[in-house]
Amino acid sequence: MKLLNFTSLMVILFPIIGLGTTLDEELNSMACELAIKIENREIQNLAVWQFEDLDASSETLGKHLSEDFSSYLLNSSNSLRVFERDQLDKILDELRLQNSGLIEQSTAQKLGAFTGVQAIVTGRYSIINNKIKLWIKVIETESAFQIAAFSRELPFDKKYFQPVKAKNTPKPVKFGKLKIKNKKRKSIIITLEGNNTTKTYQVDRKASSEILELEPGVYTCTIGHNTSYSFEKSEILIKENKKTLKKIKGKSGWPLLLGAGLLLSPILLINSSSSL
């Protein structure tokens, strides 16, 4: 086992003597503890994966934890070498891999073969009772086996915590309704054009139909007995949570009966006179 430098040994002792109270000091202590475990396995080349936020509560804390832990790990030993983060990201892009979250066996092996990295340090954290619970694992790239793991509660530091911004979700559309009463003796075709949409409906003769979920706005309403012939065209305003009524008037039967009576009256008079 290789000896760590004096500063690293003192950092390990900080929690024992009550001096390691800040987030950075605790991270440094964890890095020194992990360095001992890694050196015992004669591993020198490392890569640090971006720590995963299990709560998805912060946009910056995971990056801060992984960056600082990487620096403390490098400074804790003279024999360890940590792969530079920017170069790691470029290589991951070339391999179409992602430097965050859980790491798969194939990912670890590809990264090891491509960069010569012998182990990958991964971390996951969650904020519990105003403390950061951090889990650290080390995965050997050749075998993809987990070779070290431990966890610790860290003091919460607000200066590193930037809450995830709430997404601007669009307000739900409050649809309107259109009720059509067809008083004609034939079925009709209704075509509505508006709000970048065109909708066609059929309403049976002497029937009513209620069209639901129309977005508020002005619609051009075309009415006909089929799609190629229309006898009425007008504009209809649809309001939020309101029902609009559209009546399609039909011809009354009385004029037809009256007209038929006038036509038949001469014939009836001739018949009656001839019978006399």
ChimeraX attribute file (.defattr): number of C-alpha atoms within 10 A of each C-alpha:
attribute: neighborCount
match mode: 1-to-1
recipient: residues
	/A:1	9
	/A:2	11
	/A:3	12
	/A:4	17
	/A:5	13
	/A:6	9
	/A:7	13
	/A:8	21
	/A:9	15
	/A:10	13
	/A:11	22
	/A:12	19
	/A:13	14
	/A:14	16
	/A:15	14
	/A:16	9
	/A:17	9
	/A:18	8
	/A:19	12
	/A:20	19
	/A:21	12
	/A:22	13
	/A:23	18
	/A:24	17
	/A:25	19
	/A:26	22
	/A:27	24
	/A:28	25
	/A:29	25
	/A:30	20
	/A:31	25
	/A:32	27
	/A:33	18
	/A:34	20
	/A:35	23
	/A:36	16
	/A:37	16
	/A:38	19
	/A:39	17
	/A:40	10
	/A:41	11
	/A:42	13
	/A:43	17
	/A:44	17
	/A:45	18
	/A:46	27
	/A:47	23
	/A:48	24
	/A:49	25
	/A:50	23
	/A:51	26
	/A:52	23
	/A:53	21
	/A:54	13
	/A:55	11
	/A:56	12
	/A:57	16
	/A:58	17
	/A:59	15
	/A:60	14
	/A:61	21
	/A:62	23
	/A:63	18
	/A:64	15
	/A:65	21
	/A:66	21
	/A:67	17
	/A:68	15
	/A:69	24
	/A:70	25
	/A:71	15
	/A:72	21
	/A:73	25
	/A:74	19
	/A:75	21
	/A:76	24
	/A:77	21
	/A:78	12
	/A:79	16
	/A:80	18
	/A:81	17
	/A:82	18
	/A:83	18
	/A:84	12
	/A:85	16
	/A:86	9
	/A:87	10
	/A:88	17
	/A:89	15
	/A:90	12
	/A:91	15
	/A:92	17
	/A:93	12
	/A:94	9
	/A:95	13
	/A:96	10
	/A:97	16
	/A:98	14
	/A:99	19
	/A:100	17
	/A:101	15
	/A:102	15
	/A:103	17
	/A:104	9
	/A:105	15
	/A:106	13
	/A:107	18
	/A:108	22
	/A:109	20
	/A:110	17
	/A:111	22
	/A:112	22
	/A:113	12
	/A:114	11
	/A:115	14
	/A:116	16
	/A:117	23
	/A:118	22
	/A:119	28
	/A:120	23
	/A:121	23
	/A:122	23
	/A:123	25
	/A:124	23
	/A:125	23
	/A:126	19
	/A:127	18
	/A:128	11
	/A:129	8
	/A:130	12
	/A:131	15
	/A:132	17
	/A:133	17
	/A:134	20
	/A:135	17
	/A:136	18
	/A:137	16
	/A:138	24
	/A:139	22
	/A:140	21
	/A:141	23
	/A:142	18
	/A:143	15
	/A:144	20
	/A:145	13
	/A:146	14
	/A:147	14
	/A:148	15
	/A:149	15
	/A:150	13
	/A:151	14
	/A:152	15
	/A:153	16
	/A:154	20
	/A:155	18
	/A:156	17
	/A:157	14
	/A:158	10
	/A:159	7
	/A:160	16
	/A:161	15
	/A:162	12
	/A:163	13
	/A:164	11
	/A:165	9
	/A:166	6
	/A:167	6
	/A:168	6
	/A:169	6
	/A:170	6
	/A:171	6
	/A:172	6
	/A:173	12
	/A:174	13
	/A:175	17
	/A:176	20
	/A:177	20
	/A:178	20
	/A:179	15
	/A:180	18
	/A:181	19
	/A:182	21
	/A:183	19
	/A:184	17
	/A:185	14
	/A:186	14
	/A:187	17
	/A:188	22
	/A:189	18
	/A:190	21
	/A:191	19
	/A:192	20
	/A:193	16
	/A:194	17
	/A:195	12
	/A:196	6
	/A:197	9
	/A:198	11
	/A:199	11
	/A:200	13
	/A:201	12
	/A:202	15
	/A:203	18
	/A:204	16
	/A:205	15
	/A:206	16
	/A:207	14
	/A:208	15
	/A:209	15
	/A:210	13
	/A:211	13
	/A:212	12
	/A:213	13
	/A:214	21
	/A:215	19
	/A:216	19
	/A:217	14
	/A:218	15
	/A:219	21
	/A:220	15
	/A:221	19
	/A:222	19
	/A:223	22
	/A:224	18
	/A:225	15
	/A:226	13
	/A:227	13
	/A:228	7
	/A:229	11
	/A:230	15
	/A:231	9
	/A:232	11
	/A:233	13
	/A:234	10
	/A:235	13
	/A:236	18
	/A:237	13
	/A:238	20
	/A:239	18
	/A:240	15
	/A:241	15
	/A:242	13
	/A:243	16
	/A:244	16
	/A:245	14
	/A:246	15
	/A:247	12
	/A:248	15
	/A:249	12
	/A:250	13
	/A:251	10
	/A:252	11
	/A:253	8
	/A:254	9
	/A:255	10
	/A:256	11
	/A:257	11
	/A:258	11
	/A:259	11
	/A:260	11
	/A:261	12
	/A:262	11
	/A:263	11
	/A:264	11
	/A:265	12
	/A:266	11
	/A:267	11
	/A:268	12
	/A:269	11
	/A:270	11
	/A:271	11
	/A:272	10
	/A:273	9
	/A:274	8
	/A:275	7
	/A:276	6
